[in-house]
């Protein structure tokens, strides 16, 4: 249970609020197959969730050529436009927790490497219009997480002090982002990252479920 009450709760998206692993694996598989990359497990793909597409493709294929990676990213986005939203589900407690925090008067936002329009495509069907106070997606920043750029932008946009903000995520990338931004971090064990991996970073708690925020 998280002891402190914050004025704003900012969240990662994939594996924090939603399980999009099925859609992500499908998109990666299709692009990898187009270029003859085989023998890559679903587990290996899932371990890259939270990183940029270029970083993920480098980890999975060993390719570092920027032009090639840019091409893979473009192909992935085209696949995701068709497959992602239909293959993404919110975790069972997500809506209740976000609503509960909102009822307390807290501001709610999302900071993700996922594109903002993709997040809005899914959440627009699940949340009332204007429910979220801010969404910062991959297209909104020059430097992706673990750069604190997106998180600091959201805090400034909301007119808050860093001490009044909690960032919640499932990965070491999220923990590092919070550390770099100088804000409190709480981990959630929805994804592929272990408790021990998250505990290596400063944290106010490691939760099994988002319910513990309430």
C-alpha positions as CSV (number, residue, x, y, z in Angstrom):
1,X,0.0,0.0,0.0
2,X,1.2,3.5,-0.9
3,X,1.2,5.7,2.2
4,X,1.5,9.2,0.7
5,X,-1.3,11.0,-1.1
6,X,-0.2,12.8,-4.3
7,X,-1.8,15.6,-6.3
8,X,-1.1,13.8,-9.5
9,X,-0.6,10.2,-10.5
10,X,1.2,9.7,-13.9
11,X,1.3,6.3,-15.5
12,X,3.2,4.4,-18.1
13,X,0.7,2.6,-20.5
14,X,1.9,-0.8,-21.7
15,X,1.9,-3.4,-18.9
16,X,0.9,-0.7,-16.4
17,X,-2.6,0.3,-17.3
18,X,-3.1,-2.2,-20.2
19,X,-2.0,-5.5,-21.6
20,X,-1.1,-4.9,-25.2
21,X,1.4,-7.7,-25.3
22,X,-0.7,-9.8,-27.7
23,X,-0.9,-6.9,-30.3
24,X,2.7,-6.0,-29.8
25,X,3.9,-9.6,-30.4
26,X,1.7,-9.9,-33.5
27,X,3.1,-6.7,-35.0
28,X,6.8,-7.6,-34.2
29,X,6.3,-11.1,-35.6
30,X,4.8,-9.8,-38.9
31,X,7.7,-7.3,-39.4
32,X,10.4,-9.8,-38.4
33,X,8.9,-12.4,-40.7
34,X,9.0,-9.9,-43.7
35,X,12.8,-9.7,-43.2
36,X,13.6,-13.3,-42.5
37,X,14.2,-13.0,-38.8
38,X,13.2,-16.2,-37.1
39,X,13.9,-18.1,-33.9
40,X,12.9,-15.1,-31.8
41,X,10.6,-16.0,-28.9
42,X,7.4,-14.2,-27.7
43,X,9.2,-13.9,-24.4
44,X,12.1,-12.0,-26.0
45,X,9.7,-9.6,-27.7
46,X,7.7,-9.0,-24.5
47,X,10.9,-8.2,-22.6
48,X,11.4,-5.2,-24.9
49,X,8.0,-3.6,-24.2
50,X,8.6,-0.1,-22.9
51,X,11.6,0.6,-25.1
52,X,11.4,2.5,-28.4
53,X,10.7,0.5,-31.5
54,X,14.2,1.1,-32.8
55,X,15.8,-0.2,-29.5
56,X,13.5,-3.2,-29.5
57,X,14.4,-4.2,-33.1
58,X,18.1,-3.8,-32.3
59,X,17.8,-6.0,-29.2
60,X,15.8,-8.6,-31.2
61,X,17.9,-8.6,-34.5
62,X,21.3,-7.1,-33.6
63,X,20.7,-4.5,-36.4
64,X,21.9,-1.0,-35.6
65,X,21.7,0.7,-39.0
66,X,19.4,3.7,-38.5
67,X,17.9,3.6,-41.9
68,X,17.0,-0.1,-41.6
69,X,15.5,0.5,-38.1
70,X,13.5,3.5,-39.4
71,X,12.0,1.2,-42.1
72,X,11.2,-1.5,-39.5
73,X,9.5,1.1,-37.3
74,X,7.4,2.4,-40.2
75,X,6.3,-1.2,-41.0
76,X,5.5,-1.9,-37.4
77,X,3.3,1.3,-37.1
78,X,1.4,0.1,-40.2
79,X,0.8,-3.3,-38.6
80,X,-0.2,-1.6,-35.3
81,X,-2.7,0.6,-37.1
82,X,-4.5,-2.6,-38.1
83,X,-3.9,-4.9,-35.1
84,X,-3.1,-3.1,-31.9
85,X,-6.3,-1.7,-30.5
86,X,-8.3,-4.9,-31.0
87,X,-5.6,-6.8,-29.3
88,X,-5.2,-4.6,-26.2
89,X,-7.1,-4.9,-23.0
90,X,-7.1,-2.8,-19.9
91,X,-6.1,-4.6,-16.6
92,X,-9.3,-5.4,-14.6
93,X,-8.7,-2.8,-11.9
94,X,-7.5,0.1,-14.2
95,X,-10.8,2.0,-14.6
96,X,-11.8,1.7,-11.0
97,X,-8.4,2.8,-9.7
98,X,-8.2,5.8,-12.1
99,X,-11.7,6.8,-11.2
100,X,-11.0,6.4,-7.5
101,X,-7.9,8.7,-7.7
102,X,-9.9,11.2,-9.8
103,X,-12.7,11.3,-7.2
104,X,-10.1,12.2,-4.6
105,X,-9.2,15.3,-6.7
106,X,-6.0,14.0,-8.1
107,X,-4.8,14.7,-11.6
108,X,-4.3,11.7,-13.9
109,X,-1.9,11.4,-16.9
110,X,0.0,9.0,-19.0
111,X,3.6,9.2,-20.1
112,X,4.5,6.5,-22.7
113,X,6.7,5.6,-25.6
114,X,3.5,4.4,-27.3
115,X,2.0,7.0,-29.7
116,X,-0.6,9.2,-28.1
117,X,-3.2,8.7,-30.8
118,X,-3.0,4.9,-30.2
119,X,-3.6,5.4,-26.4
120,X,-6.5,7.7,-27.1
121,X,-8.0,5.3,-29.6
122,X,-8.3,2.7,-26.9
123,X,-9.1,4.9,-23.8
124,X,-11.6,7.0,-25.8
125,X,-13.9,4.0,-25.7
126,X,-13.4,3.3,-22.0
127,X,-13.1,6.7,-20.3
128,X,-15.3,9.9,-20.4
129,X,-14.1,12.7,-22.6
130,X,-11.6,14.9,-20.8
131,X,-11.0,12.4,-18.0
132,X,-7.2,12.3,-18.5
133,X,-5.5,15.6,-17.6
134,X,-2.5,14.9,-20.0
135,X,-1.2,12.2,-22.3
136,X,2.4,12.4,-23.5
137,X,3.2,9.9,-26.2
138,X,6.2,8.9,-28.2
139,X,5.6,11.5,-30.9
140,X,5.5,14.3,-28.3
141,X,9.1,14.2,-27.1
142,X,12.6,14.6,-28.7
143,X,14.2,12.0,-26.3
144,X,12.2,8.9,-25.2
145,X,12.2,7.4,-21.7
146,X,14.3,7.0,-19.6
147,X,14.9,10.6,-20.5
148,X,12.7,12.7,-18.1
149,X,11.5,15.0,-20.9
150,X,8.0,13.7,-21.1
151,X,7.5,13.4,-17.4
152,X,8.9,16.9,-16.7
153,X,6.7,18.3,-19.5
154,X,3.6,16.8,-17.9
155,X,4.5,18.1,-14.4
156,X,5.1,21.6,-15.8
157,X,1.9,21.5,-17.9
158,X,-0.1,20.5,-14.8
159,X,1.5,23.3,-12.8
160,X,2.7,21.0,-10.0
161,X,5.8,20.5,-7.9
162,X,7.8,17.3,-8.4
163,X,7.1,16.3,-4.7
164,X,3.4,16.2,-5.5
165,X,3.7,13.7,-8.3
166,X,3.9,9.9,-8.3
167,X,5.0,8.0,-11.5
168,X,3.8,4.4,-11.8
169,X,5.3,1.9,-14.2
170,X,6.1,-1.7,-14.8
171,X,9.7,-1.6,-16.1
172,X,13.2,-0.5,-15.2
173,X,12.9,2.1,-18.0
174,X,10.0,3.7,-16.0
175,X,12.0,3.5,-12.7
176,X,14.9,5.2,-14.4
177,X,12.7,7.8,-15.9
178,X,11.3,8.8,-12.5
179,X,14.8,8.8,-11.0
180,X,16.0,11.1,-13.8
181,X,13.0,13.4,-13.3
182,X,13.4,13.5,-9.5
183,X,9.9,12.2,-8.8
184,X,8.7,9.3,-6.6
185,X,8.3,6.0,-8.4
186,X,6.0,3.0,-7.7
187,X,6.4,-0.2,-9.6
188,X,3.6,-2.6,-10.6
189,X,4.2,-6.3,-11.4
190,X,1.9,-6.5,-14.4
191,X,4.7,-7.0,-16.9
192,X,7.9,-9.0,-17.5
193,X,10.1,-7.1,-15.0
194,X,10.7,-8.8,-11.7
195,X,10.2,-7.3,-8.2
196,X,14.0,-7.6,-7.7
197,X,14.7,-5.7,-10.9
198,X,12.4,-2.9,-9.8
199,X,13.7,-2.8,-6.2
200,X,17.2,-1.9,-7.5
201,X,15.8,1.6,-8.1
202,X,14.5,4.2,-5.6
203,X,10.8,3.4,-5.1
204,X,7.9,4.1,-2.7
205,X,6.4,0.7,-3.3
206,X,6.2,-2.4,-5.6
207,X,2.6,-3.4,-6.2
208,X,1.0,-6.6,-7.4
209,X,-1.9,-4.6,-8.6
210,X,-2.9,-0.9,-9.2
211,X,-5.5,-1.4,-6.4
212,X,-2.8,-0.7,-3.9
213,X,-2.8,3.0,-4.9
214,X,-6.2,3.3,-3.3
